[in-house]
Amino acid sequence: MKTINELQDEIVEEFSAFDDWMDKYALLIDLGNSLKPLDEKYKTENNLIEGCQSRVWLQADYKDGKVFFQGESDAVIVKGLVSLLINVLSGHTPDEILNSELYFIEKIGLKEHLSPTRSNGLLSMVKQMHLYALAFKVKNEK
């Protein structure tokens, strides 16, 4: 399995193929559309991420020492962001997730090209993923 940084580097490379931000948005939308739909049973208040303008659900499961994320959003661009985060962080150990620095967000230019509310939402998603990883880590250290 690839490391978190190898996965981030692939995303940076994929996005650097496009100069135009409309093309990058199109790529984001494609990524969102390729995201497996989240089972309705996970679309609960508990899985809704606070701080996002659109509705974003994030489900985390712990299996064989690794955290697996599933998610969905009702906004196409945000769904693409969810997809990126899941691609990078899902399937890694809590420690790997907690110790990762998500540099791809800045490198592909998301920070400058997202509205402030979307940027906050993205940060909320990352924070929530870290919280899940921390919870699984603590729970399994007992």
C-alpha positions as CSV (number, residue, x, y, z in Angstrom):
1,M,0.0,0.0,0.0
2,K,1.2,3.5,-0.8
3,T,2.1,5.9,1.9
4,I,0.0,9.1,2.6
5,N,2.8,11.2,1.0
6,E,3.0,9.0,-2.1
7,L,-0.8,9.4,-2.5
8,Q,-0.5,13.2,-2.0
9,D,2.3,13.4,-4.6
10,E,0.1,11.6,-7.1
11,I,-2.7,14.1,-6.6
12,V,-0.3,17.0,-7.0
13,E,0.9,15.5,-10.2
14,E,-2.6,14.8,-11.5
15,F,-3.7,18.4,-10.8
16,S,-0.5,20.0,-12.2
17,A,-1.4,18.6,-15.6
18,F,-4.0,21.4,-15.8
19,D,-3.2,25.1,-15.9
20,D,-6.7,26.3,-16.0
21,W,-8.8,26.3,-12.8
22,M,-11.9,25.3,-14.7
23,D,-10.2,22.1,-15.7
24,K,-9.1,21.5,-12.1
25,Y,-12.7,22.1,-10.9
26,A,-13.8,19.6,-13.6
27,L,-11.3,17.1,-12.2
28,L,-12.6,17.7,-8.7
29,I,-16.2,17.1,-9.9
30,D,-15.1,13.9,-11.7
31,L,-13.4,12.7,-8.4
32,G,-16.6,13.4,-6.5
33,N,-18.7,11.5,-9.1
34,S,-16.4,8.5,-8.8
35,L,-17.0,8.4,-5.0
36,K,-19.0,5.4,-4.0
37,P,-22.4,6.6,-2.7
38,L,-22.7,6.5,1.1
39,D,-25.2,4.1,2.5
40,E,-28.3,5.9,3.7
41,K,-27.8,4.4,7.2
42,Y,-24.7,6.5,7.6
43,K,-26.4,9.8,6.6
44,T,-27.1,10.7,10.2
45,E,-26.7,13.8,12.3
46,N,-23.8,12.2,14.0
47,N,-21.9,11.8,10.7
48,L,-22.6,15.4,9.5
49,I,-19.5,17.6,9.7
50,E,-20.0,20.9,11.4
51,G,-18.5,23.9,9.8
52,C,-19.4,22.9,6.3
53,Q,-21.7,25.1,4.2
54,S,-23.0,22.1,2.3
55,R,-24.0,18.9,3.9
56,V,-21.1,16.5,4.3
57,W,-21.3,13.1,5.9
58,L,-18.2,11.2,7.0
59,Q,-18.3,7.6,8.3
60,A,-15.1,6.0,9.8
61,D,-14.6,2.3,10.5
62,Y,-11.7,0.6,12.1
63,K,-10.5,-2.7,10.8
64,D,-7.2,-4.6,11.2
65,G,-5.5,-1.6,12.8
66,K,-6.5,0.8,10.0
67,V,-9.1,3.5,9.6
68,F,-11.4,3.4,6.6
69,F,-13.4,6.4,5.6
70,Q,-16.5,6.8,3.5
71,G,-18.2,10.1,2.8
72,E,-20.6,12.0,0.7
73,S,-21.7,15.6,0.1
74,D,-24.7,17.2,-1.6
75,A,-22.4,19.7,-3.4
76,V,-20.4,18.4,-6.3
77,I,-17.1,20.3,-5.6
78,V,-17.3,19.4,-1.9
79,K,-17.8,15.8,-2.9
80,G,-14.6,16.0,-4.9
81,L,-12.8,17.4,-1.8
82,V,-14.2,14.5,0.3
83,S,-13.0,12.1,-2.4
84,L,-9.5,13.5,-2.3
85,L,-9.2,13.3,1.5
86,I,-10.6,9.7,1.5
87,N,-8.1,8.7,-1.2
88,V,-5.2,10.0,0.8
89,L,-6.2,9.0,4.4
90,S,-8.4,5.9,4.2
91,G,-6.7,2.6,4.8
92,H,-4.0,3.9,7.1
93,T,-3.3,3.5,10.8
94,P,-4.4,6.1,13.3
95,D,-0.8,7.1,13.8
96,E,-0.1,7.6,10.1
97,I,-3.2,9.7,9.8
98,L,-2.4,11.8,12.9
99,N,1.2,12.3,11.9
100,S,0.5,13.2,8.3
101,E,0.8,16.7,7.0
102,L,-1.7,17.3,4.2
103,Y,0.5,19.4,1.9
104,F,-1.4,18.5,-1.3
105,I,-4.2,21.0,-0.4
106,E,-1.9,23.9,-0.7
107,K,0.2,22.5,-3.5
108,I,-2.7,22.0,-5.9
109,G,-3.9,25.5,-5.1
110,L,-7.1,24.7,-3.3
111,K,-6.4,27.2,-0.5
112,E,-6.5,30.1,-2.9
113,H,-9.3,28.8,-5.2
114,L,-11.9,27.8,-2.6
115,S,-14.3,30.3,-1.1
116,P,-13.6,31.0,2.6
117,T,-16.6,28.9,3.6
118,R,-15.4,25.9,1.5
119,S,-11.9,26.3,2.9
120,N,-13.3,26.2,6.4
121,G,-15.4,23.1,5.4
122,L,-12.3,21.4,4.1
123,L,-10.4,22.1,7.4
124,S,-13.4,20.8,9.3
125,M,-13.3,17.6,7.3
126,V,-9.6,17.1,8.0
127,K,-10.1,17.8,11.7
128,Q,-13.0,15.3,11.8
129,M,-10.8,12.6,10.1
130,H,-8.1,13.3,12.7
131,L,-10.6,13.1,15.5
132,Y,-11.8,9.7,14.3
133,A,-8.2,8.5,14.0
134,L,-7.4,9.7,17.5
135,A,-10.6,8.0,18.9
136,F,-9.7,4.7,17.3
137,K,-6.1,5.0,18.6
138,V,-7.1,5.7,22.2
139,K,-9.8,3.0,22.1
140,N,-7.4,0.4,20.9
141,E,-4.5,1.2,23.2
142,K,-6.4,0.1,26.2
